[in-house]
Amino acid sequence: MSTPAENQRKSIDTINALVPEKVEQALGILDEVGVDMWITFADKKGPGQGDPIHEIIFGERDLGGGILILTRRGERIALVSGLDVAIPPMTGVWDQVVACHRDERQKLVETIERLKPQTIALNYSTRFPKADGLSHGKYLWLAETLQGTPYAGRLCSAEDIIVRLRGRKSPGEVAGIKAAIARTDEIFQAVRPYVRAGRTGRELYNFMLAEVDRQGLATSWSRDYCPIVTVGPVAPIGHTPPNDAALQPGWTLQIDFGVQYMGFCGDFQRMWYLLEDGETAPPVDVQHLFETVRRGVDAIIETLGPGVPTWKPAEAALEVLTGAGYPPFQYGVGHALGRSVHDGTPGLGRRQPDSPEWLMEPGNVFTAEGLETLVEGRGWVSLEDDVLITDSDRVVLTPQQREFWLVS
């Protein structure tokens, strides 16, 4: 098994190797949306710091400060401290390096005046936190720097650029997601023989985290509630920590789990049913709900495709669930998946008349989920798969669960 340090090294190498293909994507997107220049402030000084877009266009390479500029014409310019001038060329991408020695404002204005952009996109957004990496202080600094120039009035949000860039997974990113899904499934398979009556939610949670640690991995979201272990009708379903309720015959068990590997996340759910004495299959009401949820998730998946509005899958799932006599689901039916478990781009939710319509694109990866429903006295039933949108269709990346995992 790999150690945490080895996995971290693999993750860094993977993220760094993906920079060229993501920057090429970004340049194409600038042309698509008609933006002449995109500015990102680079001040990453350690893991998880700096603008969220930094690792996508520059990798896991720290900079004490600087400004990264991409243009619609294809220029890739890095304004950095004189101490950092050797770092941008390491990427194989940032080929114009401008050394700054306490004259960053002057060098930036000179660069902008040379390029004469009509639009300058900045990383701020009111809707997507991962597109909102520009600090207020940096914005004020830039506004002051451009004061008195025509460019002060040409600033706009880079939200559309970032949403497209994060959402359109490149081949290397898809490979990373597949690897994380495979490692997640390994741990699901490891816990299967451990599940039995009398086990508590906390014991199952601890078992799976021990496997995570043994393999030198990290969880896809906070270890406080990853995995999410929903024991029968006792625990509320959702983002909840484990409890000490013990599994009983006649109950369901739902586990929602994912690991982070090579810089990418997996996230899917599995269901168990604990047979009572004399049972060889779940009761009719429990089995019917499972089959309905399975059909609902399949309906979500079948609706996914390029050019489809992100609200369509929720309508398809709602028709299946309520058509079978169950109450409507309360939340969304999927979210973007990638470098983060909720990857910062539009998810799959109900139609909102007052919100802009987002269309799915090739390269998007979504979870298909959100139909959690309770059988009184038995427990919750919920399923989740991870799906890639292709040029003409979709591909399910997870091994799908089509029957309860039964425990006698």
VEXDREN-2710 file (C-alpha; in Angstrom, 1 decimal):
% VEXDREN-2710
k/r/px/py/pz
1/MET/0.0/0.0/0.0
2/SER/1.1/3.6/-0.7
3/THR/2.0/5.9/2.2
4/PRO/0.3/9.3/2.6
5/ALA/3.5/11.0/1.4
6/GLU/3.7/8.8/-1.7
7/ASN/0.0/9.5/-2.6
8/GLN/0.6/13.2/-2.0
9/ARG/3.6/13.1/-4.3
10/LYS/1.5/11.3/-7.0
11/SER/-1.3/13.9/-6.6
12/ILE/1.1/16.8/-7.0
13/ASP/2.8/15.2/-10.1
14/THR/-0.7/14.5/-11.6
15/ILE/-2.0/18.0/-11.0
16/ASN/1.2/19.6/-12.4
17/ALA/1.1/17.4/-15.5
18/LEU/-2.4/18.5/-16.3
19/VAL/-1.6/22.2/-16.5
20/PRO/-0.8/22.3/-20.3
21/GLU/-4.1/20.7/-21.3
22/LYS/-6.1/22.9/-18.9
23/VAL/-4.4/26.1/-20.1
24/GLU/-5.2/25.1/-23.7
25/GLN/-8.8/24.6/-22.7
26/ALA/-8.8/28.0/-21.0
27/LEU/-7.5/29.8/-24.1
28/GLY/-10.2/28.2/-26.2
29/ILE/-12.8/29.3/-23.7
30/LEU/-11.6/32.9/-23.7
31/ASP/-12.3/32.9/-27.5
32/GLU/-15.7/31.3/-26.9
33/VAL/-16.9/33.8/-24.4
34/GLY/-15.3/36.8/-26.2
35/VAL/-13.0/37.9/-23.4
36/ASP/-9.7/39.4/-24.4
37/MET/-7.7/39.0/-21.1
38/TRP/-8.1/36.9/-17.9
39/ILE/-6.1/37.9/-14.8
40/THR/-5.5/35.6/-11.9
41/PHE/-3.6/36.8/-8.8
42/ALA/-1.1/34.2/-7.7
43/ASP/-0.2/34.1/-4.1
44/LYS/-0.2/30.4/-3.3
45/LYS/2.0/29.6/-0.3
46/GLY/1.0/26.1/0.5
47/PRO/-1.7/23.3/0.0
48/GLY/-5.2/24.7/-0.1
49/GLN/-4.1/28.3/-0.2
50/GLY/-4.5/31.0/-2.8
51/ASP/-7.1/31.2/-5.6
52/PRO/-8.9/27.9/-6.3
53/ILE/-8.0/28.3/-10.0
54/HIS/-4.3/28.5/-9.3
55/GLU/-3.7/24.7/-9.3
56/ILE/-5.6/24.3/-12.5
57/ILE/-3.6/26.8/-14.6
58/PHE/-0.3/26.7/-12.7
59/GLY/-0.3/23.4/-10.7
60/GLU/0.8/22.8/-7.2
61/ARG/3.6/25.3/-7.5
62/ASP/3.9/27.9/-4.9
63/LEU/4.5/31.6/-5.7
64/GLY/5.2/34.2/-3.2
65/GLY/3.0/36.5/-5.3
66/GLY/2.5/37.4/-8.9
67/ILE/-0.1/37.9/-11.7
68/LEU/-1.0/35.3/-14.3
69/ILE/-2.4/36.6/-17.6
70/LEU/-4.0/34.6/-20.4
71/THR/-5.2/36.3/-23.5
72/ARG/-7.6/35.5/-26.3
73/ARG/-4.7/35.7/-28.7
74/GLY/-3.0/32.8/-26.9
75/GLU/-0.4/34.7/-24.8
76/ARG/0.6/33.2/-21.4
77/ILE/2.2/35.9/-19.3
78/ALA/3.5/35.6/-15.7
79/LEU/4.4/38.7/-13.7
80/VAL/6.4/37.4/-10.7
81/SER/9.0/38.5/-8.2
82/GLY/12.6/38.4/-9.3
83/LEU/13.1/35.5/-7.0
84/ASP/10.4/33.4/-8.7
85/VAL/11.4/33.9/-12.4
86/ALA/12.5/30.3/-12.8
87/ILE/9.1/28.8/-11.7
88/PRO/6.8/29.7/-14.6
89/PRO/8.9/28.0/-17.3
90/MET/8.9/24.8/-15.2
91/THR/5.2/24.4/-16.2
92/GLY/6.0/24.2/-19.9
93/VAL/3.2/26.6/-20.4
94/TRP/3.9/30.1/-19.0
95/ASP/6.5/31.2/-21.6
96/GLN/6.4/35.0/-21.1
97/VAL/7.9/35.9/-17.7
98/VAL/8.1/39.4/-16.5
99/ALA/10.3/40.0/-13.5
100/CYS/9.0/42.6/-11.0
101/HIS/11.2/44.4/-8.5
102/ARG/8.7/46.5/-6.4
103/ASP/7.3/47.8/-9.8
104/GLU/4.5/45.3/-10.2
105/ARG/1.9/48.0/-10.8
106/GLN/4.0/49.6/-13.5
107/LYS/4.7/46.3/-15.2
108/LEU/1.1/45.3/-15.1
109/VAL/-0.1/48.6/-16.7
110/GLU/2.6/48.3/-19.3
111/THR/1.5/44.8/-20.2
112/ILE/-2.2/45.8/-20.4
113/GLU/-1.4/48.8/-22.5
114/ARG/0.6/46.7/-24.9
115/LEU/-2.2/44.2/-25.3
116/LYS/-5.1/46.8/-25.4
117/PRO/-7.9/44.4/-24.2
118/GLN/-11.5/45.5/-24.5
119/THR/-12.5/43.1/-21.7
120/ILE/-10.5/42.0/-18.6
121/ALA/-12.0/39.1/-16.6
122/LEU/-11.3/38.7/-12.9
123/ASN/-12.0/35.8/-10.5
124/TYR/-15.1/37.0/-8.6
125/SER/-18.5/35.5/-8.5
126/THR/-21.6/35.8/-6.3
127/ARG/-22.8/32.3/-7.1
128/PHE/-19.8/30.0/-7.3
129/PRO/-17.2/30.1/-4.5
130/LYS/-14.6/28.3/-6.6
131/ALA/-14.9/31.1/-9.1
132/ASP/-14.5/33.8/-6.4
133/GLY/-10.8/33.5/-5.6
134/LEU/-10.0/37.2/-6.0
135/SER/-9.7/38.9/-2.6
136/HIS/-11.4/42.2/-2.0
137/GLY/-8.0/43.7/-1.2
138/LYS/-6.5/42.6/-4.5
139/TYR/-9.5/44.0/-6.3
140/LEU/-9.0/47.4/-4.7
141/TRP/-5.3/47.2/-5.5
142/LEU/-6.1/46.5/-9.2
143/ALA/-8.8/49.2/-9.3
144/GLU/-6.3/51.7/-7.9
145/THR/-3.6/50.6/-10.3
146/LEU/-5.9/51.1/-13.3
147/GLN/-7.4/54.3/-12.1
148/GLY/-7.1/57.0/-14.8
149/THR/-6.7/54.4/-17.6
150/PRO/-9.5/53.3/-20.0
151/TYR/-9.0/49.7/-18.6
152/ALA/-10.6/50.5/-15.2
153/GLY/-14.0/50.3/-16.9
154/ARG/-13.4/47.1/-18.8
155/LEU/-13.3/44.7/-15.8
156/CYS/-15.8/41.8/-15.7
157/SER/-16.4/38.5/-13.9
158/ALA/-14.5/35.4/-15.0
159/GLU/-17.3/33.2/-13.6
160/ASP/-18.3/31.9/-17.0
161/ILE/-14.7/31.1/-17.9
162/ILE/-14.0/29.3/-14.6
163/VAL/-17.3/27.3/-14.6
164/ARG/-16.5/26.0/-18.1
165/LEU/-12.9/25.3/-17.3
166/ARG/-13.6/23.4/-14.1
167/GLY/-16.6/21.6/-15.6
168/ARG/-15.1/20.4/-18.8
169/LYS/-12.9/17.6/-17.5
170/SER/-9.9/16.9/-19.7
171/PRO/-8.8/13.3/-20.5
172/GLY/-6.2/13.5/-17.7
173/GLU/-8.8/14.7/-15.2
174/VAL/-11.3/11.9/-16.2
175/ALA/-8.5/9.4/-15.6
176/GLY/-8.0/10.9/-12.2
177/ILE/-11.7/10.6/-11.3
178/LYS/-11.8/7.0/-12.5
179/ALA/-8.8/6.2/-10.3
180/ALA/-10.5/7.8/-7.2
181/ILE/-13.7/5.8/-7.9
182/ALA/-11.8/2.6/-8.2
183/ARG/-10.1/3.2/-4.8
184/THR/-13.4/4.1/-3.2
185/ASP/-15.0/0.9/-4.5
186/GLU/-12.1/-1.2/-3.0
187/ILE/-13.0/0.1/0.4
188/PHE/-16.7/-0.5/-0.1
189/GLN/-15.8/-4.1/-1.0
190/ALA/-13.6/-4.4/2.1
191/VAL/-16.4/-3.3/4.4
192/ARG/-19.0/-5.7/3.0
193/PRO/-18.0/-8.8/5.1
194/TYR/-17.7/-6.6/8.2
195/VAL/-21.3/-5.5/8.1
196/ARG/-23.6/-7.6/10.5
197/ALA/-26.3/-7.1/13.1
198/GLY/-25.0/-5.5/16.2
199/ARG/-22.4/-3.3/14.4
200/THR/-22.8/0.3/15.3
201/GLY/-22.6/3.2/12.8
202/ARG/-19.4/4.3/14.6
203/GLU/-17.8/0.9/14.2
204/LEU/-18.5/0.9/10.5
205/TYR/-17.2/4.4/10.1
206/ASN/-14.0/3.6/12.0
207/PHE/-13.4/0.5/9.9
208/MET/-13.6/2.4/6.7
209/LEU/-11.4/5.2/7.9
210/ALA/-8.9/2.6/9.0
211/GLU/-8.8/1.3/5.4
212/VAL/-8.4/4.9/4.2
213/ASP/-5.4/5.3/6.4
214/ARG/-4.0/1.9/5.6
215/GLN/-4.0/2.8/1.9
216/GLY/-2.5/6.3/2.6
217/LEU/-5.6/8.0/1.1
218/ALA/-7.7/11.0/2.1
219/THR/-11.5/11.2/2.2
220/SER/-13.3/13.2/-0.4
221/TRP/-14.9/15.4/2.2
222/SER/-14.4/16.1/5.9
223/ARG/-13.5/13.0/7.9
224/ASP/-16.1/14.1/10.5
225/TYR/-18.8/12.7/8.3
226/CYS/-17.0/10.7/5.5
227/PRO/-18.2/8.0/5.4
228/ILE/-21.8/9.0/6.1
229/VAL/-23.3/5.9/7.8
230/THR/-27.1/5.9/8.1
231/VAL/-28.2/3.0/10.4
232/GLY/-31.8/1.9/9.9
233/PRO/-34.5/4.4/10.9
234/VAL/-32.3/5.8/13.7
235/ALA/-30.0/8.3/12.1
236/PRO/-31.2/11.2/10.0
237/ILE/-29.9/10.9/6.4
238/GLY/-27.6/13.6/5.1
239/HIS/-24.3/15.2/6.2
240/THR/-24.2/13.6/9.6
241/PRO/-21.4/12.2/11.9
242/PRO/-21.6/8.5/12.9
243/ASN/-23.6/7.5/16.0
244/ASP/-23.7/4.5/18.3
245/ALA/-26.9/2.9/17.1
246/ALA/-26.5/-0.8/16.5
247/LEU/-27.7/-2.5/13.3
248/GLN/-30.8/-4.7/13.7
249/PRO/-32.3/-7.4/11.5
250/GLY/-35.0/-5.8/9.3
251/TRP/-33.1/-2.6/8.9
252/THR/-31.4/-1.0/6.0
253/LEU/-27.9/0.5/6.0
254/GLN/-26.8/3.3/3.7
255/ILE/-23.2/4.4/3.3
256/ASP/-22.2/7.5/1.3
257/PHE/-18.4/7.6/0.8
258/GLY/-15.6/8.7/-1.4
259/VAL/-11.8/9.0/-1.3
260/GLN/-9.4/11.5/-2.8
261/TYR/-6.7/10.0/-4.9
262/MET/-4.3/11.5/-7.4
263/GLY/-5.9/14.9/-6.7
264/PHE/-9.5/13.8/-7.6
265/CYS/-12.5/12.6/-5.8
266/GLY/-15.0/9.7/-5.9
267/ASP/-18.4/9.8/-4.3
268/PHE/-21.1/7.2/-4.4
269/GLN/-23.5/5.3/-2.1
270/ARG/-24.2/1.7/-1.3
271/MET/-27.2/-0.1/0.4
272/TRP/-27.5/-3.1/2.6
273/TYR/-30.5/-4.9/4.1
274/LEU/-30.2/-7.1/7.2
275/LEU/-32.4/-10.2/6.8
276/GLU/-34.7/-11.2/9.7
277/ASP/-35.0/-14.8/10.8
278/GLY/-36.6/-16.8/8.0
279/GLU/-36.2/-14.1/5.3
280/THR/-34.4/-14.7/2.1
281/ALA/-35.2/-11.3/0.6
282/PRO/-36.2/-7.9/1.8
283/PRO/-39.9/-7.2/2.6
284/VAL/-42.1/-6.1/-0.3
285/ASP/-42.2/-2.5/0.8
286/VAL/-38.4/-2.2/1.3
287/GLN/-37.7/-3.9/-2.0
288/HIS/-40.2/-1.8/-3.9
289/LEU/-38.6/1.4/-2.6
290/PHE/-35.2/0.2/-3.6
291/GLU/-36.4/-0.6/-7.1
292/THR/-38.1/2.8/-7.4
293/VAL/-35.0/4.6/-6.2
294/ARG/-32.9/2.6/-8.7
295/ARG/-35.3/3.5/-11.5
296/GLY/-35.2/7.1/-10.4
297/VAL/-31.4/7.3/-10.4
298/ASP/-31.5/5.6/-13.8
299/ALA/-33.9/8.2/-15.1
300/ILE/-31.5/10.9/-13.9
301/ILE/-28.6/9.2/-15.8
302/GLU/-30.7/8.7/-18.9
303/THR/-31.5/12.4/-19.0
304/LEU/-27.9/13.5/-18.9
305/GLY/-26.3/14.6/-22.1
306/PRO/-24.6/17.6/-23.9
307/GLY/-26.9/20.6/-24.3
308/VAL/-29.4/19.4/-21.7
309/PRO/-30.5/21.9/-19.1
310/THR/-29.2/21.0/-15.6
311/TRP/-32.8/21.0/-14.3
312/LYS/-34.1/18.3/-16.6
313/PRO/-32.8/15.3/-14.5
314/ALA/-34.7/16.5/-11.4
315/GLU/-38.0/16.5/-13.4
316/ALA/-37.3/12.9/-14.6
317/ALA/-36.5/11.7/-11.1
318/LEU/-39.5/13.4/-9.6
319/GLU/-41.9/11.7/-12.0
320/VAL/-40.5/8.3/-11.1
321/LEU/-40.6/8.8/-7.3
322/THR/-44.0/10.5/-7.0
323/GLY/-45.5/8.2/-9.7
324/ALA/-44.7/5.3/-7.4
325/GLY/-46.5/7.0/-4.5
326/TYR/-43.6/8.4/-2.6
327/PRO/-43.2/12.0/-1.5
328/PRO/-41.1/14.4/-3.5
329/PHE/-37.4/14.5/-2.7
330/GLN/-36.2/17.6/-0.8
331/TYR/-32.8/18.4/-2.4
332/GLY/-30.9/18.3/-5.7
333/VAL/-30.3/15.1/-7.7
334/GLY/-26.6/15.5/-8.3
335/HIS/-23.6/17.8/-8.2
336/ALA/-20.4/18.3/-10.2
337/LEU/-17.5/16.0/-9.2
338/GLY/-13.8/16.4/-9.9
339/ARG/-10.9/17.9/-7.9
340/SER/-13.4/18.6/-5.2
341/VAL/-16.3/16.5/-4.2
342/HIS/-18.6/19.5/-5.0
343/ASP/-16.6/20.8/-7.8
344/GLY/-17.8/24.4/-8.0
345/THR/-20.0/24.3/-11.1
346/PRO/-23.8/24.1/-11.5
347/GLY/-25.4/21.0/-10.0
348/LEU/-28.5/19.1/-11.0
349/GLY/-31.4/20.7/-9.2
350/ARG/-35.0/21.8/-9.8
351/ARG/-35.7/24.6/-12.3
352/GLN/-35.4/28.1/-10.8
353/PRO/-37.2/30.6/-13.0
354/ASP/-35.2/33.5/-11.5
355/SER/-31.8/31.8/-12.2
356/PRO/-29.9/31.5/-15.5
357/GLU/-30.2/28.2/-17.3
358/TRP/-27.0/26.1/-17.4
359/LEU/-26.5/23.5/-20.1
360/MET/-24.5/20.3/-19.7
361/GLU/-21.3/20.1/-21.7
362/PRO/-19.0/17.2/-22.8
363/GLY/-16.5/16.5/-20.1
364/ASN/-18.9/17.4/-17.2
365/VAL/-18.9/14.7/-14.4
366/PHE/-22.0/14.6/-12.2
367/THR/-23.3/12.4/-9.4
368/ALA/-26.8/11.1/-9.9
369/GLU/-28.5/10.8/-6.5
370/GLY/-30.8/12.6/-4.1
371/LEU/-33.8/10.4/-3.9
372/GLU/-33.4/9.4/-0.2
373/THR/-36.7/8.1/1.1
374/LEU/-37.6/6.5/4.4
375/VAL/-39.5/3.2/5.1
376/GLU/-40.9/3.6/8.5
377/GLY/-39.4/1.3/11.0
378/ARG/-36.9/0.0/8.4
379/GLY/-34.6/2.8/7.4
380/TRP/-33.6/5.0/4.5
381/VAL/-33.0/4.0/0.9
382/SER/-30.7/6.0/-1.4
383/LEU/-28.3/5.3/-4.2
384/GLU/-25.7/7.4/-6.1
385/ASP/-23.6/6.9/-9.2
386/ASP/-20.9/9.1/-10.9
387/VAL/-21.5/9.9/-14.6
388/LEU/-19.4/11.5/-17.4
389/ILE/-21.0/13.5/-20.2
390/THR/-19.5/12.6/-23.6
391/ASP/-19.8/14.4/-26.9
392/SER/-23.1/12.6/-27.7
393/ASP/-24.1/10.6/-24.6
394/ARG/-23.0/9.7/-21.1
395/VAL/-20.9/7.0/-19.4
396/VAL/-21.5/5.7/-15.9
397/LEU/-18.1/5.6/-14.2
398/THR/-19.2/3.7/-11.0
399/PRO/-20.1/0.0/-10.7
400/GLN/-23.9/0.3/-10.3
401/GLN/-25.7/-1.4/-7.4
402/ARG/-28.9/-3.0/-8.8
403/GLU/-29.8/-5.2/-5.8
404/PHE/-29.5/-4.8/-2.0
405/TRP/-26.4/-6.3/-0.4
406/LEU/-28.0/-8.8/1.9
407/VAL/-26.7/-9.6/5.4
408/SER/-28.0/-12.8/7.1
END
